C-alpha cells in the first residue's frame, strides 16, 4: 500500500511549513477528484437549523470555510510559536506547539484512514480545539479574551461537519492531552501577560481578524435561539 503524504514527512522537522505542504498536497488531490466538494453538497442539507449558509451556492461557501479553517491551523501554530519566543516563554508553549503539529505530521493510527481534505478537517479541528483549551486553562489568557466568540463558533461548525459521536470522541482525546500538558493549578495561575501582549501585537492583527471573520466571510451564520438569544 502506498503511504500517505503525511507519513513521508513523519521523520521531517515538525514545523508549520511541513503542515502547509501536507495541506497543499491535499488540495491538489481534491482538485483532481472533487470528492470532498461532493461531500459538502450532501452535508449542507443536513446541517442543524441553528446554522444558516446564506449564499447562492451554499456548498461552495461551506467548502471555502473548510479550506480556510484548515489553512488557519498552521498559521495559528506559527503565531503561538512566534509570540511565545518573543515573550521568552518558548519552553512553556512548546508542548502545545508540538502536539498541534503532530496532529498533521504524525496522526493517530486510528485517523490514518481519513485522507484528503476530510482527514485534514479532523486534524485542523484537533489543532484549533487544543489551542482553545490551552487558552481556557489559563486564567490570564481567559481574562485577555484572546479567542473571539466567532472563532469558537467556527469550531462548533467544524464539530458538526465531522459529525457525532466521532467529534465528541476527538474532544475527549483533546481533553486528555490538555490534562497531560497543563492539568495543574500551576499552569492555570501562571501570569502569561507577556504572551498576551505579543498576541495582541499589531503584527498579528491580520491573523486574529482573519480567524474571527471566517464565518462571516463565507456567509455562514448561527441563528438566534427560540428565546431570541444567540446560541452558545
N, C-alpha and C positions, 0 to 999 in steps of 0.2 A: 504494500500500500504506500502511495506517495505521501510523504509527511506534509503537514500543513505548513504554511509560510511562517506562522508564529514559532513553530518548532525549530525552524532553521536559524532563528535568532536567539534561541534559548541560551546559547553559550556566549552571545554577544553582550556587551556592556548594556545594562538596563538604563535607558535614557528616554526622555520624551521623544527624541528623534527616532529611536527604534520603534516606538509606538506609532508615530506618524507614518513610518514605512509600512507597518502592518496595515494601517487604515488605507493607505494609498493602494496597496495590493488588493484589498477587499473591494475598493471602489472600481478598480479596473475589472475585477471579476464580475461585479454586478452589472457593469456596462455591457458585458458580453451576454450575460444570462437573463437579466431583468427579474430574477427570482424574488428578490426582496420587495421590489416595487409591486409585483403582483400580489404579494402577501399583504402589503399595505392597502391595496384596493379592496381586499376582503375585510381587513381589520377595521377600516373606517366605518363600516356598517355595524360593527359590534362594540363600538365604544360606549361607555355608560352615558346616561343622559346628562351627567354633570360636565361632560367635555363637549365643546362645540368647535368644529373646524369650519370657520366662516370664510370659505373661498370657493371659487367656481369649480376647481378640481381638488377636492379635499385630499385625495390620495397623494397628490403632488406635494401639498403642504405638509402632510404627515411624513412623507418621505424626506423632505428637506429638513424637517425638525430632527429626525433621527440622525441624518448625516451630520448636522451641526452639533447635536448632542454628543455624538461620538467624537467629533473633532475637538470639542471643548475639553475632553478628558486630558489629553497630553498637555494642553495649554494650562489647565488648572494645576497639573503636576509641576509644570515648569514654573508657574507663578509661586506656588508654595515653596519650591526649592530655592528660587532666587530670593524671596523675601526672608526665608529662614537664614540664608547665608548673610544677607545684608544686616539682619538683626543679631548675628552672631549666635544663632541657635540651630545650626545645621544638624548637630548630633541628635537633638530632641525630635526634630521632624523627619529625620532620615528613615526611621522605620515605617512611617506612613507613606513616604515617597516610594520606598522600595516595594511595599505591599501593593500600592496602587499601580505601579508599573508592572509588577508580576502578573496582575490580572490579565494583561495583554501578552507579555512575553513568555510567561510560564503558567498558562491557565491550568486550573484543576483538571485532573484526568476526566472527571465527570462532565466537564464542559467541552472537551475536545470534539465531541460530535456536532457541536454548534459552530458552523463555519460561516464565512462571508459576513455580510452586514448583520445578519441575525445574531451571530456569535459576538460581534463587536458591540452590539447594543447591550448585550448582557454584561460584557466586560466594562463598558463605559458606565453602566448603571452601578456596578460594584465600585468603581473608582469614585464616582460622584457621591454615592452614599457613604463611602468610607470617609471622604473629606467632610461631608455633612456631619457625621458622627464625631469626627475629630473636633469640629467646631463646637458641637453641642456639649462635649465632655470637658470643656474648659470654661471656667466662669468668666474670665476676662474676654475671651473670644466671643462668648454668647452676648456679653454686655456690649461689645463692639459692633454687634449685628453685621458681621461680615457677609452672611448669607441672606439674600433677599427672599421674600415670600415667593416671588415668581420663580426663582431658582428651585425652591422646594417643590413647587407645583410641577416644574419640568421633570423632577424625579418621580413625582406621583404619576405623571403621564407615562413615563418610561416603564414604571411598575405595571401599569395597565397593558401596555404593548407587549411586555414579556409574558404577562398572564399569571394568574394564581392557579395552583398553590406554589408554583415554581419561584415566583418573585418573592413570596414570603420566606421560602427556604433560603434564598440569597440574602435576605435581610437578617435572618437568624445567623447565617455564617459571618456576615459583616459584624454583627454584634459581638460574636465570639472573638473575632480578630481585634476589635477595638478594646475589649476587655484585656486581651493579651498585651496590647501595646500601651494602653493608657488606663487600665482599670484600677487605678489607685487614687486615693484622695489627694496625693501629692500633685498629680497632673491636673486635677480639677482646680486646685487652688493656685497653680503656678501663675505668676504675673507675666503675661505674654504681650504686654503693651508694645514693646519694641517690634514684635512681629506684626501686630495690628497696624502700627504706624506705617510699616513697609507696604502692607496690603492696600492701605488707603492712600499710598503714594500716587500722584497723578500719572506716573509712568504706567500704572496698571489699571487706570480708569477704563481703557478700551476693553479690557477683558471682562471687568466687572459689568460694564454697561452691556456688552455683547451677550453675556451669560444671562443677565436679568431681563433682557428683552427678547429672549429666544422664543417664547410662546407668542408674544405679540407680533414679532416679525414674520411668523409663519401662520398668522391669522387663527391661532388656537386660543380659546378662552374657556375658563371654568365658569359654568352657570352659577347663579345665586341659588342658595338653598331654598327650601319651601317657606322658610320664615323670613326670607329676604336678606339672609346673612350669607356672606361668602363662605364657600365650602373650605374646609381646612386644607 
